[in-house]
């Protein structure tokens, strides 16, 4: 009877350790998945903020260095700036300059 009690205790102890490891493993996977989603959200927000900062920086530099073209707009209705070399460009949402030819410009609607 004593041997049966020892074997039953050992079996119970072994199964409880295995169950605890299995639970820890699945909980760890949930934590990793949550961390991955959080990291993705932070990266997405940082990219969005960086793009907006770049846009405002380029537009601010354009206002101080280049002059805006008052009577015309870009093909999609954006504000057009003129460089010192008489080149026309507009600024997109990521802060990139897109140069256009004078014949591509449209009259500004009032």
Backbone as JSON Lines, residues from 0, in Angstrom:
{"i":0,"aa":"X","n":[0.83,-1.19,0.0],"ca":[0.0,0.0,0.0],"c":[0.87,1.25,0.0]}
{"i":1,"aa":"X","n":[1.99,1.13,0.72],"ca":[2.9,2.26,0.8],"c":[3.48,2.57,-0.58]}
{"i":2,"aa":"X","n":[3.81,1.52,-1.36],"ca":[4.36,1.71,-2.7],"c":[3.32,2.36,-3.62]}
{"i":3,"aa":"X","n":[2.08,1.98,-3.52],"ca":[1.02,2.56,-4.35],"c":[0.88,4.04,-4.04]}
{"i":4,"aa":"X","n":[0.95,4.38,-2.79],"ca":[0.84,5.79,-2.39],"c":[2.02,6.61,-2.95]}
{"i":5,"aa":"X","n":[3.22,6.06,-2.91],"ca":[4.41,6.75,-3.42],"c":[4.3,6.91,-4.94]}
{"i":6,"aa":"X","n":[3.88,5.86,-5.65],"ca":[3.75,5.94,-7.1],"c":[2.64,6.93,-7.51]}
{"i":7,"aa":"X","n":[1.57,6.93,-6.79],"ca":[0.46,7.86,-7.08],"c":[0.9,9.3,-6.84]}
{"i":8,"aa":"X","n":[1.65,9.53,-5.77],"ca":[2.16,10.87,-5.49],"c":[3.13,11.34,-6.56]}
{"i":9,"aa":"X","n":[4.0,10.45,-6.98],"ca":[4.97,10.8,-8.03],"c":[4.25,11.1,-9.35]}
{"i":10,"aa":"X","n":[3.27,10.31,-9.68],"ca":[2.5,10.53,-10.9],"c":[1.75,11.86,-10.85]}
{"i":11,"aa":"X","n":[1.14,12.13,-9.72],"ca":[0.42,13.39,-9.54],"c":[1.36,14.59,-9.63]}
{"i":12,"aa":"X","n":[2.51,14.49,-9.02],"ca":[3.5,15.57,-9.05],"c":[4.02,15.8,-10.47]}
{"i":13,"aa":"X","n":[4.32,14.73,-11.18],"ca":[4.82,14.83,-12.56],"c":[3.77,15.45,-13.47]}
{"i":14,"aa":"X","n":[2.54,15.03,-13.35],"ca":[1.5,15.56,-14.23],"c":[1.22,17.04,-13.92]}
{"i":15,"aa":"X","n":[1.29,17.41,-12.66],"ca":[1.04,18.82,-12.32],"c":[2.17,19.71,-12.84]}
{"i":16,"aa":"X","n":[3.41,19.24,-12.82],"ca":[4.54,20.01,-13.37],"c":[4.38,20.16,-14.88]}
{"i":17,"aa":"X","n":[4.0,19.07,-15.54],"ca":[3.81,19.13,-17.0],"c":[2.68,20.09,-17.35]}
{"i":18,"aa":"X","n":[1.6,20.06,-16.59],"ca":[0.47,20.97,-16.83],"c":[0.9,22.42,-16.62]}
{"i":19,"aa":"X","n":[1.69,22.67,-15.58],"ca":[2.16,24.04,-15.31],"c":[3.04,24.54,-16.44]}
{"i":20,"aa":"X","n":[3.91,23.69,-16.99],"ca":[4.77,24.1,-18.09],"c":[3.95,24.37,-19.34]}
{"i":21,"aa":"X","n":[2.95,23.54,-19.6],"ca":[2.1,23.72,-20.76],"c":[1.32,25.04,-20.66]}
{"i":22,"aa":"X","n":[0.81,25.35,-19.48],"ca":[0.08,26.6,-19.27],"c":[1.0,27.8,-19.45]}
{"i":23,"aa":"X","n":[2.2,27.69,-18.93],"ca":[3.16,28.79,-19.06],"c":[3.53,29.0,-20.53]}
{"i":24,"aa":"X","n":[3.63,27.92,-21.28],"ca":[3.98,28.02,-22.68],"c":[2.88,28.74,-23.47]}
{"i":25,"aa":"X","n":[1.62,28.4,-23.25],"ca":[0.53,29.05,-23.98],"c":[0.36,30.49,-23.53]}
{"i":26,"aa":"X","n":[0.57,30.76,-22.26],"ca":[0.48,32.14,-21.77],"c":[1.59,32.98,-22.39]}
{"i":27,"aa":"X","n":[2.78,32.39,-22.52],"ca":[3.89,33.1,-23.15],"c":[3.6,33.44,-24.6]}
{"i":28,"aa":"X","n":[2.93,32.53,-25.29],"ca":[2.58,32.81,-26.69],"c":[1.6,33.97,-26.78]}
{"i":29,"aa":"X","n":[0.66,34.04,-25.85],"ca":[-0.3,35.14,-25.85],"c":[0.42,36.46,-25.57]}
{"i":30,"aa":"X","n":[1.39,36.42,-24.67],"ca":[2.14,37.64,-24.36],"c":[2.95,38.08,-25.57]}
{"i":31,"aa":"X","n":[3.58,37.13,-26.27],"ca":[4.36,37.46,-27.46],"c":[3.47,38.07,-28.54]}
{"i":32,"aa":"X","n":[2.28,37.5,-28.72],"ca":[1.35,38.01,-29.73],"c":[0.9,39.43,-29.37]}
{"i":33,"aa":"X","n":[0.61,39.67,-28.1],"ca":[0.22,41.0,-27.66],"c":[1.34,42.0,-27.83]}
{"i":34,"aa":"X","n":[2.56,41.58,-27.53],"ca":[3.72,42.46,-27.7],"c":[3.94,42.78,-29.17]}
{"i":35,"aa":"X","n":[3.73,41.8,-30.02],"ca":[3.89,42.01,-31.45],"c":[2.87,43.03,-31.96]}
{"i":36,"aa":"X","n":[1.61,42.89,-31.53],"ca":[0.57,43.83,-31.94],"c":[0.86,45.23,-31.42]}
{"i":37,"aa":"X","n":[1.33,45.34,-30.18],"ca":[1.66,46.64,-29.61],"c":[2.82,47.27,-30.36]}
{"i":38,"aa":"X","n":[3.83,46.46,-30.66],"ca":[4.98,46.97,-31.41],"c":[4.57,47.47,-32.78]}
{"i":39,"aa":"X","n":[3.66,46.75,-33.43],"ca":[3.17,47.18,-34.75],"c":[2.42,48.5,-34.65]}
{"i":40,"aa":"X","n":[1.6,48.65,-33.62],"ca":[0.84,49.89,-33.43],"c":[1.77,51.07,-33.16]}
{"i":41,"aa":"X","n":[2.8,50.84,-32.37],"ca":[3.76,51.91,-32.08],"c":[4.5,52.3,-33.35]}
{"i":42,"aa":"X","n":[4.92,51.32,-34.13],"ca":[5.63,51.6,-35.38],"c":[4.74,52.38,-36.35]}
{"i":43,"aa":"X","n":[3.49,51.98,-36.44],"ca":[2.54,52.66,-37.34],"c":[2.34,54.11,-36.91]}
{"i":44,"aa":"X","n":[2.18,54.34,-35.61],"ca":[2.0,55.69,-35.09],"c":[3.23,56.55,-35.28]}
{"i":45,"aa":"X","n":[4.4,55.96,-35.07],"ca":[5.65,56.7,-35.25],"c":[5.86,57.08,-36.71]}
{"i":46,"aa":"X","n":[5.52,56.18,-37.62],"ca":[5.63,56.48,-39.05],"c":[4.7,57.61,-39.44]}
{"i":47,"aa":"X","n":[3.49,57.56,-38.93],"ca":[2.51,58.59,-39.23],"c":[2.98,59.95,-38.71]}
{"i":48,"aa":"X","n":[3.49,59.98,-37.49],"ca":[4.0,61.23,-36.91],"c":[5.21,61.73,-37.68]}
{"i":49,"aa":"X","n":[6.09,60.83,-38.09],"ca":[7.27,61.21,-38.86],"c":[6.9,61.8,-40.2]}
{"i":50,"aa":"X","n":[5.91,61.2,-40.87],"ca":[5.47,61.73,-42.16],"c":[4.88,63.13,-42.01]}
{"i":51,"aa":"X","n":[4.08,63.33,-40.97],"ca":[3.46,64.64,-40.75],"c":[4.52,65.68,-40.43]}
{"i":52,"aa":"X","n":[5.51,65.3,-39.63],"ca":[6.6,66.21,-39.3],"c":[7.37,66.6,-40.55]}
{"i":53,"aa":"X","n":[7.66,65.62,-41.4],"ca":[8.38,65.89,-42.65],"c":[7.57,66.82,-43.55]}
{"i":54,"aa":"X","n":[6.27,66.59,-43.62],"ca":[5.41,67.45,-44.45],"c":[5.47,68.89,-43.96]}
{"i":55,"aa":"X","n":[5.29,69.1,-42.66],"ca":[5.31,70.46,-42.12],"c":[6.69,71.11,-42.26]}
{"i":56,"aa":"X","n":[7.74,70.33,-42.13],"ca":[9.09,70.86,-42.28],"c":[9.32,71.35,-43.7]}
{"i":57,"aa":"X","n":[8.96,70.54,-44.67],"ca":[9.18,70.91,-46.07],"c":[8.3,72.1,-46.45]}
{"i":58,"aa":"X","n":[7.05,72.11,-45.98],"ca":[6.17,73.23,-46.28],"c":[6.66,74.51,-45.62]}
{"i":59,"aa":"X","n":[7.17,74.41,-44.39],"ca":[7.71,75.58,-43.71],"c":[8.94,76.12,-44.42]}
{"i":60,"aa":"X","n":[9.81,75.23,-44.86],"ca":[11.0,75.65,-45.6],"c":[10.6,76.26,-46.94]}
{"i":61,"aa":"X","n":[9.57,75.71,-47.56],"ca":[9.11,76.23,-48.85],"c":[8.54,77.64,-48.69]}
{"i":62,"aa":"X","n":[7.84,77.88,-47.58],"ca":[7.27,79.21,-47.36],"c":[8.35,80.25,-47.12]}
{"i":63,"aa":"X","n":[9.44,79.84,-46.48],"ca":[10.49,80.81,-46.17],"c":[11.48,80.97,-47.32]}
{"i":64,"aa":"X","n":[11.76,79.9,-48.05],"ca":[12.77,79.97,-49.11],"c":[12.16,80.2,-50.49]}
{"i":65,"aa":"X","n":[11.06,79.56,-50.78],"ca":[10.42,79.65,-52.09],"c":[9.13,80.43,-51.96]}
{"i":66,"aa":"X","n":[8.67,80.95,-53.08],"ca":[7.41,81.7,-52.99],"c":[6.26,80.87,-53.55]}
{"i":67,"aa":"X","n":[5.09,80.97,-52.94],"ca":[3.93,80.22,-53.44],"c":[3.4,80.85,-54.73]}
{"i":68,"aa":"X","n":[2.88,80.0,-55.6],"ca":[2.3,80.47,-56.85],"c":[0.83,80.71,-56.58]}
{"i":69,"aa":"X","n":[0.42,81.97,-56.54],"ca":[-0.92,82.35,-56.09],"c":[-2.04,81.97,-57.06]}
{"i":70,"aa":"X","n":[-1.85,82.08,-58.35],"ca":[-2.95,81.89,-59.29],"c":[-3.16,80.47,-59.75]}
{"i":71,"aa":"X","n":[-2.27,79.56,-59.44],"ca":[-2.35,78.2,-59.96],"c":[-2.28,77.17,-58.83]}
{"i":72,"aa":"X","n":[-2.74,75.95,-59.14],"ca":[-2.63,74.82,-58.23],"c":[-2.04,73.64,-58.98]}
{"i":73,"aa":"X","n":[-1.61,72.64,-58.25],"ca":[-1.1,71.41,-58.85],"c":[-2.27,70.63,-59.45]}
{"i":74,"aa":"X","n":[-1.99,69.57,-60.21],"ca":[-3.07,68.8,-60.83],"c":[-4.13,68.27,-59.86]}
{"i":75,"aa":"X","n":[-3.78,68.0,-58.6],"ca":[-4.76,67.49,-57.64],"c":[-5.27,68.58,-56.7]}
{"i":76,"aa":"X","n":[-4.95,69.84,-56.97],"ca":[-5.44,70.94,-56.16],"c":[-4.52,71.37,-55.04]}
{"i":77,"aa":"X","n":[-3.3,70.85,-54.99],"ca":[-2.35,71.22,-53.93],"c":[-1.74,72.58,-54.22]}
{"i":78,"aa":"X","n":[-1.19,73.18,-53.17],"ca":[-0.53,74.47,-53.28],"c":[0.79,74.3,-54.02]}
{"i":79,"aa":"X","n":[1.09,75.21,-54.92],"ca":[2.31,75.13,-55.73],"c":[3.31,76.18,-55.26]}
{"i":80,"aa":"X","n":[4.58,75.78,-55.22],"ca":[5.67,76.67,-54.84],"c":[6.62,76.82,-56.02]}
{"i":81,"aa":"X","n":[7.32,77.96,-56.09],"ca":[8.27,78.23,-57.16],"c":[9.65,78.37,-56.53]}
{"i":82,"aa":"X","n":[10.63,77.62,-57.05],"ca":[12.0,77.72,-56.55],"c":[12.69,78.92,-57.2]}
{"i":83,"aa":"X","n":[13.93,79.19,-56.77],"ca":[14.72,80.27,-57.36],"c":[15.07,79.98,-58.82]}
{"i":84,"aa":"X","n":[15.05,78.71,-59.2],"ca":[15.35,78.31,-60.57],"c":[14.1,78.3,-61.45]}
{"i":85,"aa":"X","n":[13.0,78.85,-60.95],"ca":[11.7,78.89,-61.65],"c":[11.17,77.48,-61.93]}
{"i":86,"aa":"X","n":[11.35,76.58,-60.98],"ca":[10.78,75.23,-61.06],"c":[9.57,75.18,-60.14]}
{"i":87,"aa":"X","n":[8.51,74.49,-60.56],"ca":[7.27,74.41,-59.82],"c":[7.16,73.05,-59.14]}
{"i":88,"aa":"X","n":[6.72,73.05,-57.88],"ca":[6.54,71.79,-57.17],"c":[5.42,71.92,-56.15]}
{"i":89,"aa":"X","n":[4.92,70.76,-55.71],"ca":[3.96,70.7,-54.61],"c":[4.46,69.65,-53.62]}
{"i":90,"aa":"X","n":[3.97,69.7,-52.38],"ca":[4.44,68.83,-51.3],"c":[3.35,67.82,-50.95]}
{"i":91,"aa":"X","n":[3.72,66.52,-50.9],"ca":[2.73,65.5,-50.56],"c":[2.67,65.29,-49.04]}
{"i":92,"aa":"X","n":[1.87,64.31,-48.6],"ca":[1.65,64.08,-47.16],"c":[2.86,63.48,-46.46]}
{"i":93,"aa":"X","n":[3.81,62.95,-47.21],"ca":[5.02,62.4,-46.61],"c":[6.18,63.38,-46.64]}
{"i":94,"aa":"X","n":[5.94,64.59,-47.14],"ca":[6.98,65.6,-47.17],"c":[7.82,65.59,-48.43]}
{"i":95,"aa":"X","n":[7.4,64.82,-49.43],"ca":[8.14,64.74,-50.68],"c":[7.75,65.85,-51.64]}
{"i":96,"aa":"X","n":[8.75,66.36,-52.33],"ca":[8.47,67.39,-53.36],"c":[8.19,66.69,-54.68]}
{"i":97,"aa":"X","n":[7.15,67.14,-55.37],"ca":[6.8,66.61,-56.68],"c":[6.85,67.78,-57.66]}
{"i":98,"aa":"X","n":[7.85,67.75,-58.53],"ca":[8.01,68.83,-59.5],"c":[7.06,68.61,-60.67]}
{"i":99,"aa":"X","n":[6.47,69.7,-61.13],"ca":[5.55,69.67,-62.26],"c":[5.95,70.73,-63.26]}
{"i":100,"aa":"X","n":[5.53,70.52,-64.5],"ca":[5.8,71.51,-65.54],"c":[4.72,72.58,-65.49]}
{"i":101,"aa":"X","n":[5.02,73.73,-66.04],"ca":[4.09,74.86,-65.97],"c":[2.79,74.55,-66.7]}
{"i":102,"aa":"X","n":[2.86,73.77,-67.78],"ca":[1.63,73.46,-68.52],"c":[0.74,72.46,-67.78]}
{"i":103,"aa":"X","n":[1.24,71.78,-66.74],"ca":[0.43,70.86,-65.95],"c":[-0.35,71.56,-64.85]}
{"i":104,"aa":"X","n":[-0.05,72.83,-64.58],"ca":[-0.71,73.56,-63.51],"c":[-2.13,73.96,-63.94]}
{"i":105,"aa":"X","n":[-3.01,74.03,-62.96],"ca":[-4.41,74.41,-63.22],"c":[-4.68,75.76,-62.57]}
{"i":106,"aa":"X","n":[-5.67,76.47,-63.12],"ca":[-6.09,77.73,-62.5],"c":[-6.74,77.46,-61.16]}
{"i":107,"aa":"X","n":[-6.49,78.34,-60.2],"ca":[-7.07,78.18,-58.86],"c":[-8.54,78.59,-58.92]}
{"i":108,"aa":"X","n":[-9.41,77.76,-58.35],"ca":[-10.83,78.07,-58.31],"c":[-11.12,78.99,-57.13]}
{"i":109,"aa":"X","n":[-12.02,79.92,-57.33],"ca":[-12.36,80.87,-56.26],"c":[-13.66,80.54,-55.63]}
